[in-house]
Amino acid sequence: MQTTGAGGGSIQTSTEVAEALANGTPVVALESTIISHGLPQPRNLAVAVELEGLVREAGAVPATIAVLDGVPRVGLDKGMLERVATEPGLRKLGFRDLPAAAALGASGATTVSATAFLAARAGIRVFATGGLGGVHRGWVDDQDESADLDTLARTRITIVCAGVKSILDVPATLQRLETRGVTVAGYRTGTFPGFYLHSSGLPVDWRLEEPAEAAAVMRAQDALGGPETALIVANPVPPGEQLDPDLHDRVLAEALAAAQRQGVTGQAITPFLLDYLVRGTEGASLEANLAAVRGNTRLAARIATAWSPAHTGPDA
């Protein structure tokens, strides 16, 4: 294990991940909330192992991130993965929760904001996830905005995702990312992905065709300097694996109406809507989500390889 930082906020990096970083071997960060909160048991553990396997198949090292007994861990062994998948009452930790969790010895799975921060602190540049958080619908009334956006506006990391969760206000989220100086590029697409859907119908300003182009943008970020903002590589779920658009729109409208009737707001709104979509689509939304995560993980490994100083061959 390698320790970064001092005191109760020390980050423990696994030996495998630390050696990979020291040797210039590509590394891909993976979040842990999909394991603890996003999937039912025992499928959650199987998916966690599968995603790490996809990274390894591409020649990179996976670094699943979580906080266990107050210790932020970058790279989990088998026992740690099993613990995240099965331990009851595991907390869901965003960036703001990390100091309290470290000081109080709490355990939790890391969201996008916490994973991005810990990965960057450990020296990892590429991170794969499903969909980002963003500006919630009805923001003018509740001013509910995910901490993901603020963290990505001040964290130098490349995050491969299928856009932002479609339950959110996608146009407003893109506006906020522009305001905060976060670069957004579509991977082989001119439109922003719709998470469960191949496209949200909204345009993106930049298009990348190969992992090497993403790596070139990352190098340009470093060469130019400026604020330590992220690069979002928006990778759409394939059309054949997306959720049926008509089914998506119908069930989402029902979910939003149900949330309003029941007075569901704040932190409760996202899990409520996502659960409603899973039930209302008979699990089809979950399968589309997993298809997106798998594709993002594969692409992230290819970008990490193109970025890695140890990479000397042609682009994967």
C-alpha positions as CSV (number, residue, x, y, z in Angstrom):
1,M,0.0,0.0,0.0
2,Q,1.1,3.6,-0.7
3,T,-0.2,6.4,1.5
4,T,-1.0,9.9,0.1
5,G,-1.5,12.7,2.6
6,A,-1.3,12.7,6.3
7,G,-3.5,12.1,9.3
8,G,-7.1,11.0,9.2
9,G,-7.4,11.9,5.5
10,S,-4.6,9.6,4.2
11,I,-5.4,7.8,1.0
12,Q,-4.3,4.2,0.8
13,T,-3.4,3.1,-2.8
14,S,-3.2,-0.6,-3.4
15,T,0.3,-2.0,-4.3
16,E,-0.9,-2.9,-7.8
17,V,-2.2,0.6,-8.5
18,A,0.8,2.3,-6.9
19,E,3.2,0.2,-9.0
20,A,1.3,0.9,-12.2
21,L,1.4,4.6,-11.6
22,A,5.1,4.5,-10.8
23,N,5.8,2.5,-13.9
24,G,3.6,4.6,-16.3
25,T,1.2,1.7,-16.8
26,P,-2.3,2.9,-17.7
27,V,-4.8,3.0,-14.8
28,V,-8.6,3.6,-14.8
29,A,-10.5,4.7,-11.8
30,L,-14.0,3.1,-11.1
31,E,-16.6,4.4,-8.7
32,S,-18.2,2.1,-6.1
33,T,-21.8,3.5,-5.7
34,I,-22.9,1.3,-8.6
35,I,-21.8,-1.7,-6.5
36,S,-23.3,-0.7,-3.2
37,H,-26.4,1.3,-4.3
38,G,-27.0,0.8,-8.0
39,L,-27.5,-2.9,-8.4
40,P,-29.2,-5.8,-6.4
41,Q,-27.1,-8.5,-4.8
42,P,-25.5,-10.7,-5.9
43,R,-25.4,-9.1,-9.4
44,N,-23.6,-6.0,-8.0
45,L,-20.5,-8.0,-7.1
46,A,-20.5,-9.8,-10.5
47,V,-20.7,-6.5,-12.3
48,A,-17.9,-5.0,-10.2
49,V,-15.6,-7.9,-11.1
50,E,-16.7,-7.7,-14.7
51,L,-15.8,-4.0,-15.0
52,E,-12.4,-4.6,-13.5
53,G,-11.9,-7.4,-16.0
54,L,-12.8,-5.2,-18.9
55,V,-10.1,-2.7,-17.8
56,R,-7.5,-5.6,-17.5
57,E,-8.5,-7.0,-20.9
58,A,-7.6,-3.6,-22.5
59,G,-4.1,-3.7,-20.8
60,A,-4.8,-1.3,-18.0
61,V,-5.1,-1.6,-14.2
62,P,-8.5,-1.0,-12.5
63,A,-8.7,1.2,-9.4
64,T,-12.1,0.8,-7.8
65,I,-12.4,3.5,-5.1
66,A,-14.2,3.4,-1.8
67,V,-13.8,4.5,1.8
68,L,-13.5,1.7,4.4
69,D,-13.4,2.3,8.1
70,G,-12.5,5.9,7.4
71,V,-9.7,5.1,5.0
72,P,-10.1,6.2,1.4
73,R,-8.9,3.3,-0.7
74,V,-7.8,3.5,-4.3
75,G,-7.8,0.0,-5.6
76,L,-9.7,-2.7,-3.8
77,D,-8.8,-6.4,-3.2
78,K,-11.4,-9.2,-3.5
79,G,-12.4,-8.9,0.2
80,M,-12.9,-5.2,-0.1
81,L,-15.0,-5.5,-3.2
82,E,-17.2,-8.1,-1.5
83,R,-17.5,-5.8,1.5
84,V,-18.7,-2.9,-0.6
85,A,-21.2,-5.2,-2.4
86,T,-22.6,-6.8,0.8
87,E,-22.2,-4.7,3.8
88,P,-25.5,-3.3,5.1
89,G,-25.9,0.4,5.7
90,L,-22.8,1.4,3.6
91,R,-23.0,5.2,3.2
92,K,-23.0,7.0,-0.1
93,L,-20.1,9.5,0.0
94,G,-19.7,12.6,-2.1
95,F,-16.7,14.9,-2.0
96,R,-18.1,16.9,0.9
97,D,-18.5,13.7,3.0
98,L,-14.9,12.6,2.8
99,P,-13.4,14.6,5.7
100,A,-16.2,13.5,8.1
101,A,-16.0,9.9,6.9
102,A,-12.2,9.9,7.4
103,A,-12.3,11.5,10.8
104,L,-15.2,9.4,12.2
105,G,-14.1,6.0,10.7
106,A,-17.1,5.6,8.5
107,S,-17.4,3.3,5.5
108,G,-19.0,4.2,2.2
109,A,-19.1,4.0,-1.5
110,T,-17.9,6.9,-3.5
111,T,-20.0,8.9,-5.9
112,V,-18.6,10.7,-9.0
113,S,-17.5,13.7,-7.1
114,A,-15.7,11.7,-4.4
115,T,-14.2,9.2,-6.9
116,A,-12.9,12.0,-9.2
117,F,-11.3,13.8,-6.3
118,L,-9.6,10.7,-4.8
119,A,-8.5,9.4,-8.2
120,A,-6.8,12.8,-9.0
121,R,-5.2,12.9,-5.5
122,A,-3.7,9.4,-6.1
123,G,-2.4,10.5,-9.6
124,I,-5.0,8.8,-11.8
125,R,-6.1,10.8,-14.8
126,V,-8.9,8.6,-16.4
127,F,-12.1,7.7,-14.7
128,A,-15.1,5.6,-16.1
129,T,-18.6,5.9,-14.9
130,G,-22.2,5.6,-16.2
131,G,-23.8,9.0,-16.1
132,L,-23.0,12.3,-14.4
133,G,-25.1,14.2,-11.9
134,G,-26.2,17.7,-12.9
135,V,-28.8,20.4,-12.7
136,H,-32.1,19.0,-11.5
137,R,-35.4,19.9,-13.1
138,G,-37.1,22.8,-11.4
139,W,-33.8,24.3,-10.4
140,V,-35.3,27.8,-10.3
141,D,-37.4,26.7,-7.3
142,D,-35.1,24.3,-5.4
143,Q,-31.6,25.2,-6.8
144,D,-30.7,21.5,-6.6
145,E,-27.4,20.9,-8.5
146,S,-25.1,17.9,-8.2
147,A,-21.8,18.3,-6.5
148,D,-20.3,16.5,-9.6
149,L,-20.3,19.7,-11.6
150,D,-18.4,21.7,-9.0
151,T,-15.8,19.0,-8.5
152,L,-15.3,18.6,-12.2
153,A,-14.8,22.3,-12.5
154,R,-11.7,22.1,-10.2
155,T,-10.3,18.6,-10.8
156,R,-8.0,17.7,-13.6
157,I,-9.4,14.3,-14.6
158,T,-10.8,12.8,-17.8
159,I,-14.2,11.2,-17.2
160,V,-15.8,8.9,-19.7
161,C,-19.6,8.8,-19.3
162,A,-22.8,8.4,-21.2
163,G,-23.8,12.0,-20.6
164,V,-25.8,13.0,-17.5
165,K,-28.7,11.1,-16.1
166,S,-31.8,11.8,-18.3
167,I,-33.9,12.5,-15.2
168,L,-32.1,15.8,-15.0
169,D,-32.3,19.1,-16.8
170,V,-29.8,18.2,-19.5
171,P,-29.7,21.6,-21.3
172,A,-29.1,23.5,-18.0
173,T,-26.4,21.0,-17.1
174,L,-24.5,21.6,-20.3
175,Q,-24.8,25.4,-19.7
176,R,-23.4,25.0,-16.2
177,L,-20.5,22.9,-17.5
178,E,-19.8,25.6,-20.1
179,T,-19.9,28.4,-17.4
180,R,-17.5,26.4,-15.2
181,G,-15.0,25.9,-18.0
182,V,-15.4,22.1,-18.3
183,T,-14.5,20.8,-21.8
184,V,-17.2,18.4,-23.2
185,A,-16.4,16.3,-26.3
186,G,-18.5,13.6,-27.9
187,Y,-16.8,10.4,-28.8
188,R,-17.7,9.6,-32.4
189,T,-20.9,11.7,-32.0
190,G,-21.9,15.3,-32.6
191,T,-24.7,15.2,-30.1
192,F,-24.6,14.8,-26.3
193,P,-25.6,11.3,-25.2
194,G,-28.8,10.8,-23.3
195,F,-27.6,8.3,-20.7
196,Y,-30.2,5.5,-21.3
197,L,-30.6,6.9,-24.8
198,H,-28.1,7.1,-27.6
199,S,-28.6,10.9,-28.0
200,S,-30.2,13.7,-26.0
201,G,-30.6,15.6,-29.3
202,L,-28.4,18.4,-28.0
203,P,-25.2,19.3,-29.9
204,V,-21.6,19.2,-28.5
205,D,-19.0,21.6,-29.7
206,W,-16.2,19.0,-30.0
207,R,-16.0,15.5,-31.5
208,L,-13.3,12.9,-30.9
209,E,-12.8,10.0,-33.2
210,E,-10.0,8.0,-31.4
211,P,-8.6,7.5,-27.9
212,A,-5.4,9.2,-29.0
213,E,-7.3,12.4,-29.7
214,A,-8.6,12.4,-26.1
215,A,-5.1,11.9,-24.9
216,A,-3.9,14.8,-27.0
217,V,-6.6,17.1,-25.5
218,M,-5.4,16.0,-22.0
219,R,-1.8,16.9,-22.9
220,A,-3.0,20.3,-24.3
221,Q,-4.8,20.9,-21.0
222,D,-1.6,20.5,-19.1
223,A,0.5,22.5,-21.6
224,L,-1.9,25.4,-21.6
225,G,-2.3,25.5,-17.8
226,G,-5.1,27.5,-16.3
227,P,-7.8,26.2,-13.9
228,E,-7.6,22.5,-13.1
229,T,-10.8,21.5,-14.9
230,A,-11.9,18.1,-16.2
231,L,-12.4,16.7,-19.7
232,I,-15.7,15.0,-20.2
233,V,-15.6,12.4,-23.0
234,A,-19.3,11.7,-23.7
235,N,-19.7,8.2,-25.1
236,P,-23.2,7.2,-26.2
237,V,-24.7,3.8,-25.5
238,P,-25.1,2.0,-28.9
239,P,-28.5,2.4,-30.5
240,G,-29.1,-1.3,-30.3
241,E,-28.6,-1.3,-26.5
242,Q,-30.4,1.9,-25.6
243,L,-33.7,2.0,-23.8
244,D,-36.6,2.4,-26.1
245,P,-37.0,6.2,-26.4
246,D,-40.8,6.1,-26.3
247,L,-40.8,3.9,-23.2
248,H,-38.2,6.1,-21.6
249,D,-40.2,9.3,-22.2
250,R,-43.5,7.8,-21.0
251,V,-42.1,6.2,-17.8
252,L,-40.0,9.3,-17.0
253,A,-43.1,11.5,-17.3
254,E,-44.9,9.1,-14.9
255,A,-42.0,9.2,-12.5
256,L,-41.8,13.0,-12.4
257,A,-45.6,13.2,-11.8
258,A,-45.4,10.6,-9.0
259,A,-42.5,12.5,-7.4
260,Q,-44.5,15.7,-7.4
261,R,-47.6,14.0,-5.9
262,Q,-45.6,12.4,-3.2
263,G,-43.6,15.5,-2.4
264,V,-40.2,13.9,-3.1
265,T,-37.4,16.5,-3.3
266,G,-33.8,17.0,-2.5
267,Q,-31.4,14.1,-2.2
268,A,-34.3,11.7,-2.3
269,I,-35.4,12.6,-5.8
270,T,-32.7,10.9,-7.8
271,P,-33.0,7.4,-6.3
272,F,-36.8,7.8,-6.4
273,L,-36.8,8.5,-10.2
274,L,-34.2,5.9,-11.1
275,D,-36.0,3.2,-9.1
276,Y,-39.3,4.2,-10.8
277,L,-37.6,3.9,-14.2
278,V,-36.2,0.4,-13.4
279,R,-39.7,-0.8,-12.2
280,G,-41.6,1.0,-14.9
281,T,-39.4,-0.4,-17.7
282,E,-39.3,-3.9,-16.1
283,G,-35.5,-3.6,-15.7
284,A,-34.8,-2.4,-19.3
285,S,-33.4,1.0,-18.0
286,L,-30.9,-0.9,-15.8
287,E,-29.7,-3.0,-18.7
288,A,-29.2,0.2,-20.8
289,N,-27.3,1.7,-17.9
290,L,-25.0,-1.4,-17.6
291,A,-24.4,-1.3,-21.4
292,A,-23.3,2.3,-21.1
293,V,-21.0,1.5,-18.2
294,R,-19.4,-1.4,-20.0
295,G,-18.7,0.8,-23.1
296,N,-17.4,3.6,-21.0
297,T,-15.1,1.3,-19.1
298,R,-13.6,-0.1,-22.3
299,L,-13.1,3.4,-23.8
300,A,-11.6,4.7,-20.6
301,A,-9.0,1.9,-20.7
302,R,-8.1,2.8,-24.3
303,I,-7.8,6.5,-23.4
304,A,-5.7,5.6,-20.4
305,T,-3.4,3.5,-22.6
306,A,-3.1,6.3,-25.2
307,W,-2.3,8.7,-22.3
308,S,0.2,6.5,-20.6
309,P,3.9,7.3,-21.0
310,A,4.5,3.5,-21.2
311,H,2.4,3.2,-24.3
312,T,4.6,3.0,-27.4
313,G,2.4,1.1,-29.9
314,P,-0.3,2.3,-32.2
315,D,-3.6,3.5,-30.8
316,A,-5.8,0.6,-29.5
